[in-house]
């Protein structure tokens, strides 16, 4: 069984060839398509891209990371556009609980995104309500302190038997992704580093 999945962002792809390029990365072994809502006009373009990929025949998970002000209407728009999972930033929603409930009630996986340095204690009571926890590394390299933080969350999951995936975005490359394989399955890593076919690449650990 694969220890991790690869999630590829659409940030760097050619907007005029997005369907062809997504087909190429899926053929190359990518498992998940990742869309960041702050990097595009979220509703008018992001939702249309997600819907267009589904209409094109893309069957793989489409993972949405909502950045910036997030309304219930925006969440609903991405649900209708074919999202498989939607991750929110706690500071951008009126109610974390209500947003997570809305996402899960729509049969999507719900996630929380935390920037580095991670202050997990403030959100630990949500861990049994989420399907994925996204660590935003930004320009932070995948160093020992980051791995310790990820390992701590992995330990919490093991003790509580929570089923959420752990994701990391940024600082992950083909040369260092192997060190993340020590964590148990069900861990997700998403990276913002350049990858195959000019797209950006993420690593998703099961």
DOROSE-667979 format. One line per 5 residues: number of its first residue (from 0); their letters; for each residue x, y, z of N, C-alpha, C. Coordinates in nm, 3 decimals. Example, Ala and Ser with C-alpha at 12.3 -4.5 7.8 and 13.67 -1.06 7.14 Angstrom:
BEGIN
0> AS> 1.319,-0.569,0.780,1.230,-0.450,0.780,1.320,-0.330,0.780 | 1.285,-0.225,0.708,1.367,-0.106,0.714,1.290,0.003,0.787
END
This chain:
BEGIN
0> XXXXX> 0.084,-0.119,0.000,0.000,0.000,0.000,0.088,0.125,0.000 | 0.051,0.224,-0.077,0.127,0.348,-0.081,0.124,0.417,0.055 | 0.242,0.467,0.097,0.249,0.538,0.224,0.194,0.679,0.210 | 0.194,0.730,0.089,0.146,0.867,0.072,0.082,0.884,-0.065 | 0.005,0.989,-0.077,-0.055,1.030,-0.204,0.013,1.158,-0.249
5> XXXXX> 0.008,1.186,-0.376,0.062,1.311,-0.430,-0.053,1.399,-0.474 | -0.056,1.521,-0.421,-0.158,1.619,-0.459,-0.091,1.731,-0.538 | -0.143,1.759,-0.655,-0.084,1.860,-0.743,-0.173,1.983,-0.752 | -0.113,2.099,-0.726,-0.187,2.225,-0.736,-0.199,2.270,-0.881 | -0.305,2.342,-0.911,-0.324,2.394,-1.046,-0.260,2.532,-1.064
10> XXXXX> -0.189,2.581,-0.961,-0.139,2.719,-0.963,-0.055,2.753,-1.085 | 0.033,2.662,-1.125,0.128,2.696,-1.230,0.090,2.640,-1.367 | -0.026,2.581,-1.378,-0.056,2.522,-1.508,-0.110,2.627,-1.605 | -0.106,2.594,-1.731,-0.157,2.680,-1.838,-0.309,2.674,-1.834 | -0.372,2.786,-1.803,-0.518,2.789,-1.787,-0.589,2.745,-1.914
15> XXXXX> -0.524,2.764,-2.030,-0.586,2.726,-2.157,-0.571,2.577,-2.185 | -0.483,2.511,-2.109,-0.460,2.368,-2.131,-0.481,2.287,-2.003 | -0.560,2.341,-1.913,-0.569,2.280,-1.780,-0.617,2.136,-1.785 | -0.715,2.106,-1.867,-0.768,1.969,-1.873,-0.661,1.872,-1.921 | -0.588,1.910,-2.028,-0.482,1.824,-2.080,-0.371,1.805,-1.977
20> XXXXX> -0.334,1.913,-1.908,-0.224,1.902,-1.811,-0.265,1.821,-1.689 | -0.389,1.833,-1.648,-0.437,1.749,-1.538,-0.436,1.602,-1.580 | -0.477,1.574,-1.702,-0.471,1.437,-1.753,-0.329,1.384,-1.747 | -0.232,1.470,-1.784,-0.092,1.427,-1.786,-0.040,1.394,-1.647 | -0.070,1.479,-1.549,-0.017,1.451,-1.416,-0.086,1.331,-1.352
25> XXXXX> -0.213,1.310,-1.385,-0.281,1.191,-1.333,-0.220,1.065,-1.392 | -0.186,1.069,-1.520,-0.121,0.955,-1.584,0.018,0.932,-1.524 | 0.082,1.039,-1.477,0.216,1.028,-1.420,0.214,0.979,-1.276 | 0.096,0.967,-1.216,0.087,0.911,-1.082,0.032,1.002,-0.976 | -0.008,1.123,-1.011,-0.068,1.214,-0.913,-0.203,1.157,-0.869
30> XXXXX> -0.234,1.173,-0.742,-0.356,1.115,-0.686,-0.468,1.215,-0.662 | -0.432,1.341,-0.634,-0.528,1.443,-0.593,-0.499,1.574,-0.666 | -0.604,1.644,-0.708,-0.589,1.779,-0.765,-0.624,1.880,-0.656 | -0.533,1.975,-0.635,-0.546,2.071,-0.525,-0.569,2.211,-0.581 | -0.670,2.281,-0.528,-0.702,2.417,-0.574,-0.700,2.511,-0.454
35> XXXXX> -0.619,2.618,-0.462,-0.615,2.721,-0.358,-0.703,2.836,-0.402 | -0.799,2.873,-0.319,-0.898,2.971,-0.363,-0.847,3.114,-0.362 | -0.741,3.144,-0.286,-0.696,3.283,-0.279,-0.615,3.324,-0.400 | -0.569,3.228,-0.476,-0.481,3.258,-0.588,-0.559,3.281,-0.717 | -0.689,3.266,-0.709,-0.774,3.289,-0.825,-0.901,3.358,-0.778
40> XXXXX> -0.977,3.410,-0.870,-1.109,3.464,-0.836,-1.194,3.345,-0.798 | -1.211,3.323,-0.668,-1.255,3.194,-0.618,-1.383,3.142,-0.680 | -1.488,3.222,-0.678,-1.616,3.168,-0.723,-1.627,3.167,-0.874 | -1.585,3.276,-0.939,-1.607,3.285,-1.083,-1.512,3.196,-1.161 | -1.391,3.171,-1.107,-1.295,3.090,-1.181,-1.271,2.956,-1.111
45> XXXXX> -1.242,2.960,-0.981,-1.210,2.836,-0.910,-1.319,2.732,-0.920 | -1.442,2.772,-0.896,-1.553,2.677,-0.906,-1.573,2.629,-1.048 | -1.552,2.718,-1.143,-1.568,2.678,-1.283,-1.461,2.578,-1.324 | -1.338,2.597,-1.273,-1.231,2.502,-1.303,-1.265,2.365,-1.245 | -1.309,2.363,-1.120,-1.345,2.237,-1.057,-1.457,2.167,-1.134
50> XXXXX> -1.561,2.243,-1.170,-1.673,2.187,-1.244,-1.629,2.139,-1.382 | -1.542,2.217,-1.447,-1.495,2.180,-1.581,-1.414,2.051,-1.577 | -1.333,2.034,-1.472,-1.255,1.911,-1.460,-1.347,1.791,-1.442 | -1.451,1.806,-1.364,-1.547,1.697,-1.348,-1.617,1.667,-1.481 | -1.658,1.772,-1.550,-1.726,1.753,-1.678,-1.631,1.690,-1.781
55> XXXXX> -1.503,1.717,-1.766,-1.401,1.660,-1.855,-1.383,1.511,-1.830 | -1.425,1.466,-1.713,-1.413,1.324,-1.680,-1.313,1.293,-1.570 | -1.261,1.396,-1.504,-1.167,1.374,-1.395,-1.239,1.309,-1.277 | -1.193,1.193,-1.236,-1.258,1.117,-1.130,-1.184,1.125,-0.997 | -1.060,1.170,-0.998,-0.980,1.171,-0.876,-1.033,1.276,-0.778
60> XXXXX> -0.993,1.267,-0.651,-1.036,1.369,-0.555,-0.991,1.509,-0.596 | -1.079,1.607,-0.576,-1.044,1.748,-0.593,-1.048,1.811,-0.455 | -0.932,1.859,-0.412,-0.913,1.911,-0.277,-0.910,2.064,-0.282 | -1.001,2.129,-0.212,-1.013,2.275,-0.214,-0.961,2.333,-0.083 | -0.870,2.429,-0.094,-0.822,2.502,0.024,-0.874,2.644,0.015
65> XXXXX> -0.971,2.677,0.099,-1.032,2.809,0.099,-0.949,2.905,0.183 | -0.897,3.009,0.118,-0.813,3.108,0.185,-0.879,3.245,0.167 | -0.878,3.324,0.271,-0.949,3.451,0.265,-1.090,3.433,0.317 | -1.167,3.538,0.313,-1.302,3.535,0.370,-1.385,3.423,0.307 | -1.439,3.340,0.392,-1.511,3.221,0.347,-1.655,3.224,0.398
70> XXXXX> -1.749,3.222,0.307,-1.890,3.224,0.343,-1.952,3.087,0.320 | -2.069,3.067,0.375,-2.140,2.942,0.351,-2.176,2.928,0.204 | -2.200,3.041,0.138,-2.232,3.038,-0.005,-2.113,2.990,-0.087 | -1.992,3.032,-0.047,-1.872,2.989,-0.119,-1.850,2.840,-0.101 | -1.868,2.791,0.020,-1.856,2.648,0.045,-1.956,2.571,-0.041
75> XXXXX> -2.079,2.618,-0.044,-2.183,2.551,-0.123,-2.146,2.551,-0.271 | -2.087,2.660,-0.319,-2.050,2.669,-0.460,-1.946,2.563,-0.496 | -1.848,2.542,-0.408,-1.746,2.441,-0.436,-1.801,2.300,-0.422 | -1.894,2.280,-0.331,-1.959,2.149,-0.321,-2.029,2.116,-0.452 | -2.104,2.212,-0.504,-2.177,2.191,-0.630,-2.081,2.175,-0.748
80> XXXXX> -1.960,2.229,-0.733,-1.862,2.222,-0.842,-1.782,2.093,-0.841 | -1.814,2.002,-0.749,-1.751,1.871,-0.752,-1.636,1.849,-0.656 | -1.622,1.937,-0.555,-1.515,1.920,-0.458,-1.532,1.790,-0.380 | -1.420,1.724,-0.352,-1.420,1.605,-0.268,-1.391,1.640,-0.123 | -1.302,1.738,-0.105,-1.266,1.783,0.030,-1.249,1.934,0.029
85> XXXXX> -1.285,1.998,0.140,-1.275,2.143,0.154,-1.210,2.174,0.288 | -1.100,2.249,0.282,-1.028,2.288,0.402,-1.044,2.438,0.424 | -1.076,2.476,0.548,-1.096,2.616,0.581,-0.985,2.667,0.672 | -0.962,2.798,0.669,-0.872,2.863,0.764,-0.957,2.915,0.879 | -0.926,2.880,1.003,-1.013,2.916,1.117,-1.044,3.064,1.127
90> XXXXX> -0.948,3.148,1.091,-0.967,3.292,1.109,-1.052,3.356,1.000 | -1.091,3.280,0.900,-1.163,3.339,0.787,-1.311,3.303,0.783 | -1.358,3.226,0.881,-1.498,3.186,0.881,-1.569,3.244,1.004 | -1.698,3.266,0.990,-1.776,3.320,1.102,-1.788,3.218,1.215 | -1.798,3.091,1.179,-1.809,2.984,1.278,-1.738,2.860,1.226
95> XXXXX> -1.634,2.817,1.296,-1.562,2.697,1.255,-1.656,2.576,1.259 | -1.730,2.564,1.368,-1.820,2.449,1.384,-1.921,2.442,1.271 | -1.987,2.553,1.242,-2.090,2.554,1.139,-2.032,2.526,1.001 | -1.913,2.577,0.975,-1.850,2.553,0.845,-1.815,2.406,0.828 | -1.759,2.345,0.932,-1.725,2.203,0.925,-1.851,2.118,0.909
100> XXXXX> -1.955,2.153,0.981,-2.082,2.079,0.969,-2.138,2.091,0.828 | -2.135,2.212,0.772,-2.187,2.232,0.637,-2.112,2.147,0.535 | -1.979,2.143,0.549,-1.898,2.066,0.455,-1.928,1.917,0.468 | -1.932,1.867,0.589,-1.955,1.724,0.610,-2.097,1.683,0.574 | -2.193,1.771,0.599,-2.331,1.741,0.561,-2.347,1.729,0.409
105> XXXXX> -2.254,1.791,0.336,-2.257,1.784,0.190,-2.177,1.663,0.138 | -2.140,1.573,0.230,-2.064,1.453,0.194,-1.926,1.485,0.139 | -1.867,1.596,0.185,-1.729,1.629,0.153,-1.644,1.608,0.278 | -1.517,1.580,0.258,-1.425,1.576,0.371,-1.396,1.719,0.416 | -1.394,1.741,0.547,-1.373,1.875,0.602,-1.237,1.884,0.668
110> XXXXX> -1.169,1.998,0.646,-1.037,2.014,0.703,-1.014,2.152,0.761 | -0.912,2.159,0.849,-0.865,2.286,0.905,-0.722,2.309,0.859 | -0.689,2.436,0.830,-0.554,2.473,0.789,-0.490,2.558,0.898 | -0.367,2.522,0.938,-0.296,2.596,1.041,-0.161,2.641,0.987 | -0.127,2.770,1.001,0.002,2.820,0.954,0.113,2.785,1.053
115> XXXXX> 0.237,2.785,1.002,0.352,2.761,1.089,0.391,2.891,1.159 | 0.428,2.892,1.288,0.435,2.777,1.378,0.296,2.731,1.422 | 0.278,2.602,1.435,0.147,2.545,1.459,0.108,2.554,1.607 | -0.006,2.614,1.635,-0.057,2.621,1.772,-0.178,2.528,1.779 | -0.148,2.401,1.787,-0.253,2.300,1.778,-0.347,2.303,1.898
120> XXXXX> -0.296,2.345,2.013,-0.377,2.340,2.135,-0.505,2.422,2.123 | -0.501,2.528,2.043,-0.619,2.612,2.027,-0.731,2.543,1.949 | -0.694,2.439,1.874,-0.792,2.374,1.786,-0.805,2.225,1.813 | -0.744,2.177,1.921,-0.743,2.032,1.946,-0.884,1.975,1.962 | -0.979,2.058,2.008,-1.115,2.007,2.028,-1.189,1.986,1.897
125> XXXXX> -1.127,2.025,1.785,-1.190,2.001,1.655,-1.140,1.873,1.589 | -1.038,1.811,1.647,-0.972,1.699,1.580,-1.065,1.582,1.555 | -1.164,1.563,1.641,-1.257,1.452,1.619,-1.369,1.489,1.523 | -1.364,1.614,1.472,-1.469,1.659,1.380,-1.419,1.680,1.238 | -1.287,1.662,1.217,-1.231,1.690,1.085,-1.183,1.561,1.019
130> XXXXX> -1.167,1.572,0.887,-1.114,1.461,0.809,-0.970,1.484,0.769 | -0.924,1.609,0.776,-0.786,1.639,0.742,-0.740,1.765,0.813 | -0.610,1.766,0.847,-0.547,1.880,0.913,-0.430,1.923,0.826 | -0.438,2.046,0.774,-0.339,2.096,0.679,-0.241,2.189,0.749 | -0.113,2.150,0.750,-0.008,2.235,0.803,0.049,2.320,0.689
135> XXXXX> 0.043,2.451,0.705,0.094,2.543,0.603,0.236,2.582,0.638 | 0.332,2.526,0.567,0.472,2.552,0.597,0.523,2.681,0.535 | 0.456,2.729,0.429,0.503,2.850,0.362,0.643,2.829,0.308 | 0.735,2.919,0.344,0.874,2.907,0.300,0.958,2.825,0.397 | 0.894,2.773,0.501,0.966,2.695,0.601,1.012,2.564,0.541
140> XXXXX> 1.141,2.533,0.558,1.193,2.407,0.507,1.147,2.291,0.596 | 1.149,2.174,0.537,1.107,2.055,0.611,1.221,2.013,0.703 | 1.236,2.085,0.814,1.345,2.060,0.909,1.294,1.979,1.028 | 1.386,1.951,1.120,1.353,1.864,1.233,1.240,1.917,1.318 | 1.232,2.051,1.338,1.126,2.104,1.423,0.989,2.083,1.361
145> XXXXX> 0.982,2.093,1.227,0.855,2.067,1.158,0.818,1.920,1.170 | 0.915,1.832,1.152,0.889,1.689,1.162,0.844,1.652,1.303 | 0.900,1.719,1.403,0.858,1.693,1.542,0.711,1.730,1.561 | 0.672,1.847,1.505,0.532,1.889,1.516,0.439,1.789,1.449 | 0.479,1.744,1.330,0.397,1.646,1.258,0.392,1.515,1.335
150> XXXXX> 0.505,1.474,1.392,0.509,1.351,1.470,0.420,1.361,1.593 | 0.415,1.478,1.655,0.329,1.497,1.772,0.182,1.477,1.736 | 0.142,1.531,1.622,0.004,1.513,1.578,-0.022,1.367,1.544 | 0.077,1.303,1.482,0.064,1.162,1.449,0.045,1.080,1.576 | 0.117,1.117,1.681,0.104,1.048,1.809,-0.034,1.069,1.870
155> XXXXX> -0.085,1.191,1.860,-0.219,1.220,1.912,-0.323,1.134,1.840 | -0.309,1.122,1.709,-0.404,1.041,1.632,-0.400,0.896,1.676 | -0.279,0.846,1.700,-0.266,0.707,1.741,-0.332,0.682,1.876 | -0.320,0.777,1.967,-0.376,0.761,2.102,-0.528,0.773,2.102 | -0.579,0.862,2.021,-0.724,0.888,2.021,-0.798,0.810,1.913
160> XXXXX> -0.720,0.746,1.824,-0.778,0.672,1.711,-0.857,0.763,1.618 | -0.821,0.892,1.616,-0.884,0.982,1.520,-0.845,0.941,1.379 | -0.933,0.968,1.285,-0.913,0.921,1.149,-0.871,1.031,1.052 | -0.848,1.152,1.103,-0.815,1.261,1.011,-0.677,1.240,0.949 | -0.663,1.289,0.827,-0.534,1.287,0.758,-0.454,1.410,0.798
165> XXXXX> -0.324,1.398,0.795,-0.236,1.511,0.821,-0.175,1.555,0.689 | -0.185,1.684,0.661,-0.132,1.739,0.536,-0.025,1.842,0.566 | 0.076,1.848,0.481,0.177,1.954,0.490,0.192,2.016,0.353 | 0.196,2.146,0.349,0.199,2.217,0.221,0.314,2.318,0.224 | 0.409,2.298,0.135,0.526,2.385,0.130,0.648,2.313,0.185
170> XXXXX> 0.763,2.332,0.122,0.887,2.277,0.173,0.910,2.130,0.146 | 0.819,2.066,0.073,0.833,1.924,0.045,0.876,1.905,-0.100 | 0.982,1.829,-0.119,1.034,1.804,-0.253,1.054,1.654,-0.272 | 1.090,1.617,-0.394,1.115,1.476,-0.423,1.232,1.423,-0.341 | 1.325,1.512,-0.302,1.444,1.468,-0.230,1.420,1.448,-0.080
175> XXXXX> 1.316,1.510,-0.025,1.295,1.495,0.119,1.164,1.426,0.157 | 1.083,1.395,0.059,0.952,1.337,0.092,0.965,1.202,0.160 | 1.076,1.132,0.135,1.093,1.000,0.193,1.092,0.998,0.344 | 1.138,1.108,0.407,1.143,1.109,0.554,1.004,1.110,0.615 | 0.905,1.149,0.536,0.769,1.155,0.588,0.702,1.018,0.589
180> XXXXX> 0.764,0.923,0.522,0.706,0.789,0.514,0.709,0.713,0.645 | 0.773,0.771,0.749,0.779,0.701,0.877,0.647,0.709,0.951 | 0.561,0.803,0.911,0.434,0.818,0.981,0.334,0.715,0.930 | 0.238,0.687,1.015,0.142,0.582,0.981,0.059,0.621,0.859 | -0.001,0.525,0.792,-0.091,0.557,0.682,-0.203,0.650,0.729
185> XXXXX> -0.266,0.712,0.635,-0.373,0.808,0.658,-0.318,0.947,0.686 | -0.194,0.974,0.647,-0.136,1.106,0.664,-0.122,1.171,0.528 | -0.158,1.299,0.519,-0.155,1.367,0.390,-0.057,1.481,0.391 | 0.024,1.490,0.287,0.119,1.600,0.276,0.097,1.671,0.143 | 0.071,1.800,0.146,0.056,1.878,0.024,0.166,1.980,0.016
190> XXXXX> 0.236,1.984,-0.097,0.351,2.073,-0.109,0.329,2.179,-0.213 | 0.391,2.294,-0.193,0.384,2.401,-0.292,0.506,2.408,-0.378 | 0.589,2.306,-0.377,0.713,2.310,-0.455,0.688,2.271,-0.599 | 0.771,2.320,-0.693,0.751,2.290,-0.835,0.755,2.141,-0.861 | 0.676,2.097,-0.954,0.674,1.954,-0.983,0.658,1.928,-1.132
195> XXXXX> 0.623,1.805,-1.160,0.617,1.759,-1.298,0.520,1.839,-1.382 | 0.553,1.850,-1.510,0.467,1.917,-1.608,0.438,2.062,-1.573 | 0.529,2.125,-1.497,0.514,2.267,-1.470,0.406,2.301,-1.369 | 0.342,2.199,-1.311,0.242,2.226,-1.208,0.311,2.229,-1.073 | 0.237,2.257,-0.968,0.291,2.246,-0.835,0.243,2.115,-0.775
200> XXXXX> 0.319,2.068,-0.681,0.300,1.932,-0.636,0.278,1.926,-0.486 | 0.195,1.837,-0.445,0.172,1.816,-0.303,0.188,1.670,-0.270 | 0.219,1.643,-0.148,0.235,1.506,-0.105,0.126,1.474,-0.003 | 0.053,1.371,-0.029,-0.057,1.332,0.057,-0.027,1.196,0.118 | -0.009,1.192,0.248,0.016,1.066,0.315,-0.114,1.012,0.370
205> X> -0.143,0.890,0.341,-0.269,0.831,0.386,-0.268,0.812,0.537
END
